[in-house]
Amino acid sequence: VMRAGRHYAQVTVMSIGDMFVGAIRPGWNVEGGQIALDVDGHCLYDTEDGLYCSSGYHDWEGRQGTTEGDRIGMLLDLDQGSMTVYKNDERLGVMATGLSGEYSWAVELVMQGASVRIEAAAAPVSPTAEELARAVAYEAERVRQRSDSDEEAYAAYEDY
């Protein structure tokens, strides 16, 4: 269980298929019937299209999907409250901010035949204050746009 500090995990996509890698709340019942990406507080990366998953799917600046053979690195910095994603040793960006509490590494394999290899690797440096601010601003803009489109849809429904 990770409670503070910096933690790094790296997985290699061995066979393509829908899967999620990242950090979940410890003690979550993996056989309880709820999909991990639907749980608030989990922080998962969707290997298919690079979306951030926590209570659903979320876009983030720098997201990319993977193909067979890609290495996905995840830097969980609980001192900063961030999760930064790397693909083949290249920093894609800060996927999530505002993280706190306890986490454990996890992989959720959704499709039969999907597989990953977990590897040891040295942790890269944490994101800068500017990178964190950019990630927070991107998320705020995404939420604002979603809210605007929800209001437009509601107005169109009322006009109907």
N, CA, C and O of each residue as an XYZ file, in Angstrom:
640
protein
N       0.848     -1.178      0.000
C       0.000      0.000      0.000
C       0.892      1.238      0.000
O       1.832      1.340      0.788
N       0.584      2.176     -0.894
C       1.339      3.433     -1.004
C       0.531      4.541     -0.323
O      -0.637      4.762     -0.641
N       1.175      5.229      0.616
C       0.493      6.273      1.379
C       1.092      7.650      1.167
O       0.399      8.654      1.330
N       2.360      7.717      0.808
C       3.063      8.983      0.613
C       4.267      8.715     -0.277
O       4.642      7.564     -0.499
N       4.862      9.773     -0.779
C       6.075      9.648     -1.576
C       5.809      9.394     -3.053
O       4.685      9.515     -3.540
N       6.888      9.038     -3.750
C       6.858      8.804     -5.193
C       6.975      7.313     -5.464
O       7.796      6.625     -4.857
N       6.146      6.815     -6.385
C       6.132      5.396     -6.722
C       6.005      5.260     -8.235
O       5.253      5.997     -8.874
N       6.745      4.315     -8.798
C       6.750      4.149    -10.253
C       6.516      2.687    -10.601
O       7.101      1.787     -9.997
N       5.657      2.467    -11.577
C       5.410      1.118    -12.099
C       5.456      1.194    -13.614
O       5.062      2.194    -14.215
N       5.941      0.129    -14.216
C       6.013      0.062    -15.682
C       5.488     -1.292    -16.141
O       5.862     -2.334    -15.602
N       4.615     -1.261    -17.146
C       4.098     -2.497    -17.724
C       4.342     -2.467    -19.227
O       4.326     -1.408    -19.855
N       4.564     -3.635    -19.778
C       4.682     -3.784    -21.226
C       3.444     -4.515    -21.712
O       3.069     -5.552    -21.165
N       2.808     -3.968    -22.747
C       1.627     -4.594    -23.333
C       2.115     -5.788    -24.156
O       2.744     -5.613    -25.200
N       1.823     -6.997    -23.683
C       2.301     -8.210    -24.345
C       1.362     -8.658    -25.466
O       1.813     -9.074    -26.533
N       0.080     -8.572    -25.221
C      -0.900     -8.878    -26.269
C      -2.018     -7.860    -26.144
O      -2.527     -7.587    -25.057
N      -2.376     -7.320    -27.269
C      -3.332     -6.219    -27.289
C      -4.715     -6.695    -26.881
O      -5.120     -7.814    -27.195
N      -5.400     -5.869    -26.208
C      -6.747     -6.134    -25.728
C      -7.100     -5.044    -24.754
O      -6.211     -4.360    -24.247
N      -8.358     -4.866    -24.480
C      -8.785     -3.810    -23.587
C      -8.298     -4.118    -22.178
O      -8.620     -5.165    -21.616
N      -7.520     -3.200    -21.612
C      -7.003     -3.364    -20.252
C      -6.749     -2.001    -19.640
O      -6.620     -0.994    -20.336
N      -6.682     -1.999    -18.320
C      -6.466     -0.778    -17.562
C      -5.314     -1.010    -16.602
O      -5.236     -2.060    -15.964
N      -4.419     -0.039    -16.497
C      -3.297     -0.127    -15.560
C      -3.283      1.143    -14.720
O      -3.637      2.220    -15.200
N      -2.877      1.010    -13.477
C      -2.796      2.182    -12.626
C      -2.868      1.836    -11.161
O      -2.353      0.808    -10.721
N      -3.515      2.705    -10.409
C      -3.577      2.561     -8.960
C      -5.035      2.555     -8.507
O      -5.859      3.334     -8.986
N      -5.324      1.659     -7.578
C      -6.674      1.550     -7.027
C      -6.602      1.679     -5.509
O      -5.532      1.586     -4.908
N      -7.752      1.892     -4.915
C      -7.822      1.939     -3.456
C      -7.616      0.534     -2.904
O      -8.250     -0.407     -3.381
N      -6.740      0.368     -1.908
C      -6.523     -0.961     -1.339
C      -7.802     -1.491     -0.701
O      -8.627     -0.735     -0.188
N      -7.935     -2.777     -0.747
C      -9.106     -3.410     -0.152
C     -10.301     -3.484     -1.074
O     -11.342     -4.018     -0.692
N     -10.175     -2.955     -2.296
C     -11.291     -3.022     -3.234
C     -11.528     -4.480     -3.600
O     -10.583     -5.217     -3.878
N     -12.786     -4.892     -3.600
C     -13.157     -6.272     -3.877
C     -13.148     -6.519     -5.386
O     -14.092     -6.148     -6.084
N     -12.090     -7.138     -5.883
C     -11.954     -7.368     -7.326
C     -13.003     -8.334     -7.860
O     -13.269     -8.358     -9.061
N     -13.590     -9.115     -6.997
C     -14.606    -10.068     -7.442
C     -16.016     -9.615     -7.058
O     -16.960    -10.403     -7.112
N     -16.153     -8.362     -6.675
C     -17.438     -7.844     -6.237
C     -18.397     -7.480     -7.349
O     -19.539     -7.110     -7.077
N     -17.965     -7.575     -8.594
C     -18.853     -7.326     -9.712
C     -18.774     -5.929    -10.299
O     -19.289     -5.702    -11.394
N     -18.147     -4.987     -9.609
C     -18.040     -3.632    -10.147
C     -16.738     -3.495    -10.913
O     -15.687     -3.931    -10.444
N     -16.807     -2.888    -12.098
C     -15.621     -2.669    -12.925
C     -14.764     -1.597    -12.257
O     -15.287     -0.586    -11.786
N     -13.456     -1.813    -12.215
C     -12.544     -0.920    -11.502
C     -12.614      0.518    -12.000
O     -12.519      1.446    -11.197
N     -12.777      0.722    -13.294
C     -12.779      2.087    -13.821
C     -13.995      2.881    -13.379
O     -13.993      4.108    -13.472
N     -15.029      2.211    -12.902
C     -16.240      2.890    -12.447
C     -16.160      3.323    -10.987
O     -17.097      3.940    -10.479
N     -15.077      3.018    -10.313
C     -14.953      3.320     -8.889
C     -14.285      4.676     -8.699
O     -13.181      4.913     -9.190
N     -14.971      5.564     -7.979
C     -14.418      6.879     -7.672
C     -13.180      6.695     -6.802
O     -13.197      5.924     -5.842
N     -12.124      7.395     -7.137
C     -10.887      7.314     -6.366
C      -9.832      6.434     -6.997
O      -8.646      6.597     -6.711
N     -10.239      5.491     -7.860
C      -9.242      4.725     -8.600
C      -8.627      5.620     -9.663
O      -9.251      6.591    -10.090
N      -7.427      5.311    -10.091
C      -6.720      6.120    -11.087
C      -6.121      5.166    -12.110
O      -5.022      4.646    -11.917
N      -6.856      4.938    -13.207
C      -6.466      3.938    -14.193
C      -6.289      4.543    -15.573
O      -6.968      5.501    -15.942
N      -5.368      3.970    -16.326
C      -5.069      4.363    -17.703
C      -5.621      3.283    -18.619
O      -5.289      2.108    -18.462
N      -6.464      3.669    -19.576
C      -7.049      2.748    -20.551
C      -6.050      2.569    -21.692
O      -5.802      3.508    -22.448
N      -5.477      1.378    -21.822
C      -4.445      1.156    -22.835
C      -4.980      1.269    -24.259
O      -4.211      1.514    -25.189
N      -6.282      1.094    -24.439
C      -6.850      1.147    -25.787
C      -6.770      2.545    -26.396
O      -6.353      2.703    -27.543
N      -7.170      3.558    -25.623
C      -7.188      4.911    -26.172
C      -6.549      5.954    -25.263
O      -6.564      7.143    -25.583
N      -5.992      5.530    -24.143
C      -5.273      6.439    -23.261
C      -6.128      7.265    -22.329
O      -5.612      8.163    -21.663
N      -7.414      6.993    -22.258
C      -8.276      7.771    -21.381
C      -7.957      7.523    -19.906
O      -7.482      6.451    -19.531
N      -8.227      8.532    -19.080
C      -8.098      8.434    -17.634
C      -9.424      7.897    -17.102
O     -10.488      8.410    -17.448
N      -9.359      6.874    -16.269
C     -10.576      6.228    -15.775
C     -10.658      6.323    -14.259
O      -9.793      5.831    -13.534
N     -11.716      6.965    -13.805
C     -12.076      7.052    -12.402
C     -13.524      7.521    -12.397
O     -13.806      8.675    -12.718
N     -14.432      6.642    -12.039
C     -15.872      6.940    -12.154
C     -16.213      7.304    -13.589
O     -16.927      8.278    -13.829
N     -15.718      6.541    -14.535
C     -15.962      6.785    -15.953
C     -14.689      7.152    -16.687
O     -13.586      7.050    -16.149
N     -14.865      7.578    -17.922
C     -13.740      7.914    -18.801
C     -13.537      9.421    -18.855
O     -14.501     10.186    -18.892
N     -12.265      9.845    -18.858
C     -11.949     11.271    -18.905
C     -10.777     11.512    -19.853
O      -9.814     10.747    -19.884
N     -10.881     12.585    -20.617
C      -9.803     13.007    -21.502
C      -8.726     13.710    -20.669
O      -9.009     14.220    -19.585
N      -7.524     13.733    -21.167
C      -6.449     14.487    -20.531
C      -5.425     14.850    -21.596
O      -5.269     14.140    -22.589
N      -4.740     15.948    -21.382
C      -3.773     16.442    -22.359
C      -2.593     15.479    -22.454
O      -1.951     15.167    -21.451
N      -2.319     15.018    -23.657
C      -1.192     14.115    -23.876
C      -1.591     12.657    -24.002
O      -0.729     11.806    -24.220
N      -2.863     12.346    -23.873
C      -3.283     10.941    -23.880
C      -3.004     10.280    -25.228
O      -3.158     10.894    -26.284
N      -2.594      9.024    -25.165
C      -2.343      8.193    -26.340
C      -2.689      6.756    -25.988
O      -2.507      6.327    -24.848
N      -3.181      6.025    -26.955
C      -3.406      4.602    -26.780
C      -2.105      3.841    -26.966
O      -1.053      4.437    -27.198
N      -2.182      2.523    -26.862
C      -0.991      1.693    -26.980
C      -1.181      0.609    -28.039
O      -2.296      0.327    -28.478
N      -0.080      0.025    -28.425
C      -0.080     -1.151    -29.282
C       0.801     -2.205    -28.622
O       1.506     -1.922    -27.654
N       0.754     -3.389    -29.143
C       1.549     -4.484    -28.588
C       3.026     -4.092    -28.541
O       3.579     -3.582    -29.516
N       3.649     -4.337    -27.398
C       5.057     -4.031    -27.211
C       5.327     -2.698    -26.536
O       6.443     -2.461    -26.074
N       4.331     -1.821    -26.468
C       4.528     -0.528    -25.809
C       4.740     -0.719    -24.311
O       4.139     -1.593    -23.687
N       5.614      0.123    -23.746
C       5.851      0.158    -22.306
C       5.129      1.380    -21.732
O       5.342      2.505    -22.183
N       4.288      1.149    -20.751
C       3.562      2.238    -20.098
C       4.106      2.387    -18.683
O       4.045      1.457    -17.879
N       4.633      3.559    -18.395
C       5.121      3.880    -17.064
C       4.153      4.817    -16.378
O       3.566      5.697    -17.007
N       3.994      4.619    -15.080
C       3.093      5.460    -14.297
C       3.809      5.908    -13.036
O       4.238      5.095    -12.217
N       3.927      7.226    -12.900
C       4.556      7.811    -11.725
C       3.462      8.380    -10.824
O       2.828      9.382    -11.154
N       3.254      7.731     -9.692
C       2.302      8.200     -8.695
C       3.087      8.992     -7.661
O       3.899      8.433     -6.924
N       2.841     10.291     -7.611
C       3.516     11.152     -6.647
C       2.465     11.623     -5.648
O       1.732     12.576     -5.910
N       2.399     10.959     -4.519
C       1.391     11.282     -3.518
C       1.726     12.554     -2.748
O       0.848     13.131     -2.106
N       2.976     12.999     -2.802
C       3.324     14.277     -2.191
C       2.732     15.427     -3.013
O       2.301     16.436     -2.454
N       2.712     15.270     -4.353
C       2.108     16.256     -5.258
C       0.631     15.975     -5.508
O      -0.131     16.880     -5.848
N       0.232     14.716     -5.339
C      -1.134     14.319     -5.663
C      -1.344     14.119     -7.144
O      -2.413     14.438     -7.664
N      -0.331     13.588     -7.848
C      -0.428     13.476     -9.306
C      -0.076     12.076     -9.808
O       0.635     11.313     -9.154
N      -0.605     11.769    -10.998
C      -0.232     10.559    -11.734
C       0.227     11.014    -13.115
O      -0.535     11.620    -13.869
N       1.479     10.714    -13.433
C       2.068     11.073    -14.715
C       2.286      9.801    -15.513
O       2.732      8.788    -14.972
N       1.969      9.854    -16.808
C       2.053      8.667    -17.666
C       3.177      8.818    -18.681
O       3.398      9.890    -19.242
N       3.878      7.711    -18.898
C       4.967      7.619    -19.869
C       4.647      6.496    -20.837
O       4.056      5.484    -20.459
N       5.042      6.681    -22.093
C       4.892      5.630    -23.093
C       6.241      5.468    -23.766
O       6.770      6.405    -24.364
N       6.794      4.258    -23.660
C       8.110      3.965    -24.228
C       9.140      4.998    -23.787
O       9.920      5.503    -24.595
N       9.129      5.301    -22.494
C      10.057      6.215    -21.824
C       9.866      7.682    -22.181
O      10.682      8.509    -21.773
N       8.833      8.036    -22.918
C       8.522      9.424    -23.242
C       7.359      9.885    -22.367
O       6.326      9.220    -22.289
N       7.536     11.021    -21.716
C       6.477     11.548    -20.843
C       5.321     12.038    -21.710
O       5.485     12.919    -22.554
N       4.142     11.443    -21.479
C       2.946     11.901    -22.179
C       2.331     13.095    -21.470
O       1.822     14.013    -22.112
N       2.379     13.080    -20.153
C       1.838     14.195    -19.397
C       1.230     13.757    -18.083
O       1.264     12.582    -17.718
N       0.673     14.727    -17.381
C       0.015     14.488    -16.097
C      -1.415     14.058    -16.403
O      -2.203     14.835    -16.942
N      -1.742     12.827    -16.059
C      -3.072     12.282    -16.324
C      -4.070     12.706    -15.254
O      -5.235     12.954    -15.564
N      -3.636     12.793    -14.001
C      -4.562     13.091    -12.908
C      -3.867     13.929    -11.847
O      -2.665     13.800    -11.612
N      -4.651     14.786    -11.215
C      -4.176     15.591    -10.089
C      -5.185     15.449     -8.951
O      -6.270     14.898     -9.137
N      -4.822     15.943     -7.788
C      -5.726     15.896     -6.647
C      -5.810     14.540     -5.979
O      -6.750     14.283     -5.227
N      -4.848     13.666     -6.234
C      -4.864     12.326     -5.651
C      -4.324     12.364     -4.224
O      -3.337     13.043     -3.939
N      -4.978     11.635     -3.343
C      -4.505     11.539     -1.961
C      -5.046     10.253     -1.356
O      -5.958      9.627     -1.896
N      -4.481      9.883     -0.252
C      -4.921      8.671      0.427
C      -4.041      7.494      0.052
O      -2.892      7.661     -0.358
N      -4.596      6.306      0.199
C      -3.844      5.072     -0.036
C      -4.159      4.493     -1.411
O      -5.294      4.547     -1.883
N      -3.125      3.939     -2.040
C      -3.273      3.292     -3.347
C      -2.439      2.025     -3.398
O      -1.463      1.872     -2.665
N      -2.842      1.125     -4.275
C      -2.068     -0.074     -4.626
C      -2.044     -0.169     -6.142
O      -3.015      0.208     -6.799
N      -0.956     -0.664     -6.707
C      -0.882     -0.850     -8.159
C      -1.853     -1.946     -8.587
O      -2.105     -2.894     -7.843
N      -2.395     -1.803     -9.799
C      -3.355     -2.788    -10.299
C      -3.342     -2.820    -11.819
O      -3.005     -1.838    -12.481
N      -3.717     -3.967    -12.349
C      -3.950     -4.155    -13.781
C      -5.292     -4.862    -13.904
O      -5.522     -5.882    -13.253
N      -6.178     -4.326    -14.735
C      -7.456     -4.971    -15.008
C      -7.464     -5.416    -16.466
O      -7.470     -4.588    -17.377
N      -7.463     -6.731    -16.678
C      -7.498     -7.300    -18.017
C      -8.952     -7.596    -18.353
O      -9.576     -8.443    -17.715
N      -9.499     -6.901    -19.353
C     -10.922     -6.993    -19.663
C     -11.201     -8.094    -20.676
O     -12.190     -8.816    -20.552
N     -10.344     -8.225    -21.668
C     -10.576     -9.195    -22.741
C      -9.730    -10.449    -22.531
O      -8.593    -10.380    -22.064
N     -10.299    -11.572    -22.878
C      -9.551    -12.822    -22.808
C      -8.364    -12.728    -23.755
O      -8.509    -12.277    -24.891
N      -7.203    -13.148    -23.297
C      -5.988    -13.113    -24.113
C      -5.160    -11.859    -23.923
O      -4.009    -11.818    -24.360
N      -5.709    -10.831    -23.284
C      -4.941     -9.619    -23.008
C      -3.904     -9.936    -21.936
O      -4.193    -10.654    -20.979
N      -2.701     -9.401    -22.097
C      -1.677     -9.651    -21.083
C      -0.667     -8.516    -21.051
O      -0.450     -7.818    -22.042
N      -0.054     -8.350    -19.881
C       1.004     -7.371    -19.679
C       2.133     -8.031    -18.894
O       1.947     -9.064    -18.252
N       3.283     -7.419    -18.962
C       4.430     -7.842    -18.150
C       4.805     -6.657    -17.263
O       5.010     -5.547    -17.754
N       4.892     -6.894    -15.982
C       5.261     -5.844    -15.037
C       6.775     -5.867    -14.874
O       7.372     -6.923    -14.670
N       7.387     -4.694    -14.965
C       8.840     -4.590    -14.938
C       9.306     -3.560    -13.926
O       8.599     -2.597    -13.630
N      10.489     -3.771    -13.407
C      11.114     -2.779    -12.535
C      11.779     -1.724    -13.414
O      12.348     -2.039    -14.459
N      11.700     -0.479    -12.981
C      12.343      0.618    -13.703
C      12.577      1.753    -12.725
O      11.854      1.897    -11.739
N      13.590      2.554    -13.004
C      13.881      3.702    -12.150
C      12.807      4.766    -12.328
O      12.341      4.998    -13.444
N      12.419      5.403    -11.253
C      11.387      6.441    -11.299
C      11.942      7.710    -11.922
O      13.022      8.160    -11.541
N      11.226      8.292    -12.870
C      11.632      9.578    -13.445
C      11.323     10.714    -12.481
O      10.743     10.493    -11.418
N      11.706     11.919    -12.849
C      11.433     13.080    -11.998
C       9.941     13.395    -12.024
O       9.242     13.089    -12.990
N       9.478     14.002    -10.961
C       8.072     14.388    -10.849
C       7.792     15.581    -11.764
O       8.709     16.301    -12.157
N       6.518     15.778    -12.095
C       6.158     16.935    -12.925
C       6.495     18.247    -12.225
O       6.524     18.326    -10.997
N       6.749     19.269    -13.031
C       7.018     20.597    -12.496
C       5.712     21.253    -12.081
O       4.631     20.769    -12.417
N       5.814     22.344    -11.357
C       4.627     23.106    -10.953
C       3.861     23.578    -12.190
O       2.630     23.615    -12.178
N       4.578     23.939    -13.254
C       3.934     24.390    -14.489
C       3.154     23.256    -15.147
O       2.044     23.467    -15.636
N       3.730     22.055    -15.162
C       3.032     20.908    -15.746
C       1.777     20.561    -14.950
O       0.742     20.237    -15.533
N       1.863     20.627    -13.636
C       0.693     20.373    -12.797
C      -0.385     21.428    -13.045
O      -1.564     21.093    -13.160
N       0.010     22.690    -13.127
C      -0.954     23.769    -13.364
C      -1.625     23.593    -14.726
O      -2.828     23.822    -14.854
N      -0.867     23.192    -15.737
C      -1.433     22.968    -17.068
C      -2.448     21.823    -17.036
O      -3.494     21.909    -17.680
N      -2.152     20.758    -16.294
C      -3.080     19.628    -16.188
C      -4.364     20.046    -15.483
O      -5.451     19.639    -15.894
N      -4.258     20.843    -14.439
C      -5.435     21.315    -13.711
C      -6.268     22.227    -14.611
O      -7.495     22.130    -14.622
N      -5.612     23.110    -15.365
C      -6.331     24.016    -16.269
C      -7.022     23.242    -17.384
O      -8.147     23.570    -17.761
N      -6.361     22.221    -17.911
C      -6.964     21.398    -18.968
C      -8.223     20.714    -18.450
O      -9.248     20.693    -19.131
N      -8.145     20.160    -17.255
C      -9.304     19.484    -16.656
C     -10.437     20.476    -16.409
O     -11.598     20.164    -16.674
N     -10.117     21.662    -15.909
C     -11.148     22.673    -15.656
C     -11.837     23.082    -16.954
O     -13.057     23.245    -16.977
N     -11.081     23.248    -18.027
C     -11.661     23.607    -19.324
C     -12.532     22.475    -19.853
O     -13.603     22.724    -20.406
N     -12.086     21.244    -19.691
C     -12.870     20.083    -20.149
C     -14.194     20.017    -19.401
O     -15.235     19.752    -20.003
N     -14.164     20.254    -18.101
C     -15.378     20.236    -17.298
C     -16.304     21.377    -17.721
O     -17.516     21.186    -17.821
N     -15.738     22.567    -17.970
C     -16.550     23.706    -18.408
C     -17.222     23.413    -19.743
O     -18.407     23.693    -19.922
N     -16.460     22.845    -20.685
C     -17.028     22.525    -21.996
C     -18.136     21.483    -21.874
O     -19.166     21.586    -22.540
N     -17.925     20.492    -21.034
C     -18.947     19.473    -20.833
C     -20.200     20.094    -20.231
O     -21.315     19.753    -20.624
N     -20.019     21.004    -19.277
C     -21.144     21.686    -18.651
C     -21.894     22.528    -19.676
O     -23.125     22.530    -19.692
N     -21.157     23.251    -20.541
C     -21.784     24.061    -21.587
C     -22.583     23.193    -22.538
O     -23.705     23.546    -22.902
N     -22.020     22.051    -22.953
C     -22.737     21.186    -23.886
C     -23.951     20.558    -23.210
O     -24.968     20.330    -23.866
N     -23.865     20.274    -21.903
C     -25.017     19.755    -21.161
C     -26.129     20.798    -21.125
O     -27.301     20.462    -21.295
N     -25.762     22.080    -20.900
C     -26.760     23.150    -20.873
C     -27.414     23.323    -22.243
O     -28.623     23.536    -22.334
N     -26.608     23.230    -23.319
C     -27.155     23.336    -24.673
C     -28.122     22.189    -24.948
O     -29.181     22.402    -25.538
N     -27.773     21.000    -24.535
C     -28.641     19.846    -24.753
C     -29.946     20.011    -23.973
O     -31.020     19.678    -24.475
N     -29.850     20.526    -22.742
C     -31.036     20.735    -21.913
C     -31.933     21.803    -22.544
O     -33.154     21.650    -22.582
N     -31.312     22.899    -23.047
C     -32.094     23.970    -23.688
C     -32.798     23.435    -24.942
O     -33.960     23.758    -25.190
N     -32.096     22.627    -25.721
C     -32.697     22.047    -26.928
C     -33.856     21.122    -26.533
O     -34.871     21.080    -27.229
N     -33.721     20.395    -25.442
C     -34.785     19.507    -24.967
C     -36.000     20.336    -24.543
O     -37.137     19.977    -24.850
N     -35.756     21.454    -23.829
C     -36.867     22.298    -23.398
C     -37.602     22.905    -24.589
O     -38.822     23.060    -24.549
N     -36.857     23.255    -25.664
C     -37.466     23.810    -26.862
C     -38.301     22.770    -27.600
O     -39.233     23.112    -28.327
N     -37.963     21.520    -27.409
C     -38.682     20.431    -28.082
C     -40.064     20.338    -27.543
O     -40.840     19.485    -27.975
